[in-house]
Every structure is written in C-alpha cells, then in structure tokens.
Amino acid sequence: KIYSYSVRDRKRGSTYQTLGPIQADPVIHYYSRLVQEADDKEPTKKREANRDTKVLLVGGMDNAFYCLEAGSGELLWRYECAGPIKTAAVGKDSTIYVKTEDGALFALNVLPLHKPAEIGKPLEWKRNGDLRWKVPLAERFLIKGKNYVYILGPRREIFAMHEMTGDLAGRYKTRHLEFLITNTGDDFFYCANSGGHIFALKESKENY
C-alpha cells in the first residue's frame, strides 16, 4: 500500500493498493510545465502560465510502475513494464526513467494526456501511462545535456539518446571509467577511475 499524510494536521489522505509488494524506494519528482489558460482580464484570450506538479513515483513487484499525485495520493497513471521493479526511478524534466529487473530501461512521459471526448472539456490523464522508448539491457539514466539524454547501456557503454523518440545519436565505451554518476541537478557528467582521477565532463558542441 502507498499512504499519504498531511504534515500540517497529520491526517491521512488517500491510500493506494498496488497489485503486489513494493521493494523500490519511492521518489518525489517536481515538474514544471507551460499551460494555456483563460486570461483573467480578457476571458476570450489565452495566456501561458507555469504550473508546478509534484508526483510520487514507485515501481512494484507486480511488474507495474505507478505515478501518483503526491499531495492527494490519487493515481495519475500506471504502466505495465513486464518485469519486477526493485530500483528507484529517476525523474528529469518531462521524462521518468525506470529499470526492470529483467534488464530494460523504460523512458516514460511524466504527465501523459489524452484528448477529451467532448470539445471544450479539459484534458485528462492517461491512466495506462505513455512509453516513449525502452532500451533492452540498459542500466540507468546518467545526465541530460542540451541536445541529448545520456544513459548507461549494455556492456557499460554510454548511449546518447533523443529524449522524446529514443533515437540513438552516439555511443561511447567506458573501459577506463569505473564510477559513473547519475546527475539530475545540472548537465555535467561526473565520473572517476580506479586511479583516483575524477572528471567533470560536458556535452560537446560538435554534432555527431
């Protein structure tokens, strides 16, 4: 079960029952997106505004990955990954990276929407999640650069991927690097070798 509590009055909110036990650590992800809404001064016109969303992410041993609204505990979407999940997910901007125990890295849309059945109705969440791409035998997300997302792929190679499509833009061997750090704070790639050298690398400005 996934519980939510209010830190203000210590009351318990919604409780969500998964279909199997949870072994992966839950993760909170903050996501800011642009939305169009009616202008207060001119209701006939639209204006762009930033909307912040806080979601709770967790995978289960029931082969499913869950995204809940962190404040209320309401389920936003669930995605079947076809393998148990024991590793904490990583959220970066609009993409969630999830690894299954049978060896696949999934890139999921953090807030998938579908068009309403009736014109004029608001957009609603897709309850079954939205896969952008997956890489068999990949290990984890590393960093997001200006142009590409970098993941640790099979045989400890670093893959440069297009975030939205999963198209492979480049690959790099890491035989001299033993420690590869996942970094969601900025676009620097931190790594080290067994000789005690630590490197801070940044995406090349050259095209692949």
N, C-alpha and C positions, 0 to 999 in steps of 0.2 A: 504494500500500500504506500501511496505517496500522500503525505499530510502537509497542510499549510496552516500556519499560525500567524496571528497578528501580533507584532511586537509592541503595539500601543496598549491593547487591552488584554492580551494573552488569550484571546478567544480563538478557537479552532475554526478554520474555514473548510473548504471542500476537501474531501478525501477521495483519491482516485485509486481504484483497484486494478492493478495490472493483471495480466493473464499468467504470470509466472514470477518467481523471485527476482530480486534486483541485486546485482553484485557490482555494477559500475557506479562510481561516485556521481551523484547529481551535479550539474553545472548550471550556474546562472549566466545568461548572456543578455547584454544590453544592446539593443539595435535601434538606430535612429533612421527614419525613412521620411521621404518627402510625400505629402499627400495633397490632393486638391480639395478645397472646401469652400463653402459659400463665404463671400466677403461680408463682414458684419455691416459695413457702411453701404455696400451695394450688393444686395442679396442675389441679383441677377448675374453677377460676375463671380468668377472663381479666383481664388488666390492659393499660392503654395505655402505650406506650413510644415515644420518639422514635427514629427510625432515619435516620441520615445516609447519603445516596447521592452519589457523585461520578461524573459521567458525562462522556464526551468526545463532542462534537457536531461534525459536519462534513458539508458538502454536496459533491456531486461533479458533474462534467460529464456523468455518466451519468443525470442528471435525478433522482437519488436522494439522500435525506438519511439519514445514519447516526447512531445513538446507541449508543455502546459503554460498557461498564463500564470506568471509567478505570483502575482498578487492574490488572485482568487483560487488558484488551483484547478481552474477549468481546463479541460483538454482542448488544445487547439488542433493538433493532428497527431496521427500515429502512422508509422511506416514499417512495413514488414521487410526485414533485412535478410531473411532466410538463413540466419545464423545467430547464435547466442552472443550477447554483448557484455563484456566484463571491463572494458576500458572506458574511461571518461571521454565524452565528446569534447570537441574544440569548436567554439563559435568565433567566426571572424566576419564582421560586416553582415552581408546577407546570406552567408553560407555556413552550414553546420557540417563538420567532418566527423564521421562515425566509423569505427573499425569493428568488424566482427571477428569472432574467434576462429572462424574457418578461413580467414585470410582475404578480406576485401575491405577497401576503404570507400565509403559512400560519401558523396557530396550532396547535401540536401538543402533545398530552399528553406530559409528560416521562417518565412511567412507566405506560404503559397495561397493564392487567391483564385477563386473561380467567378465567372460572371453570373449575376443573379438571373433567375428565370424570368423576372419581370423588369421591364425598363423602368429606371428610376429607383429601383431598390438598391440598397448598399451591397458592396461586395462581401462575400463570406469566405471563411477559411475552408480550405480543402481538408476534409477530415482524414484523408488517406495519405497525406504528405505528398511531396513532389521531389523526385530524384532528378538531379542534374546530370550526374555521371558517377561511375564507380570504376575502380582500378583493382583487379584481382591481385592478391599477394602484396599489396601496398601496406605500409605500416602506419603512417600518420602524417598530419599536416605539419609543415615547418614554418613558413612565413608567407605573407602576401606582399609582393613587390608592387611597383607602379603598373607593370604590364601583365604579370603572371602570378599565379599561385604556385608555390613550391611544396612538393610532398616527398616523403621518403618512400620510394617504390621498391619493387623486388630487388633482391641482391644488393640492398643498401645503395642503390642509385638514387640520385635526386632528380625528380621529374619536374619540369616547368610546364604548367597546365594553364589553359584558358579557363578562368573561373566558371563562366556560365555554360560552356559547351563541353569541357573536358578534353579538348583537342590538345595533343602533345606538341609542345613548342621546342623542347630541348631536354637532354638528359646528361647527367654528369656523374662520373664514378667518384667514390669517396674512400678508396682503399687506404689513404693515409690519414683519414679523419675518423676518430673513434667516437667522439661525443658530438652529437648534432642536436641543437636545442630548438624546441618548439617555441616560437615567439609570436604572440598576438599583440604586443604593445606597440611595435613600430615595424619598419621594413628592413631592419638589419638582421642578417643571418649570423648567429653566433655558433662557433664550433671549435673543437680543440683536438689535438692529437696526443698520443701517449707520451710524447717527449716533453709535454708541459707547455706547448705553444697554444695560445688562444687567439682566435681570429674573429674579427667583426667584418662581415662582407656585405656588400650592397649590390643590387641588381645592375648589370651592365647596361649602359645606354645604347649599346650597339644592338642591331636587330639580329635575330637568329638566322 
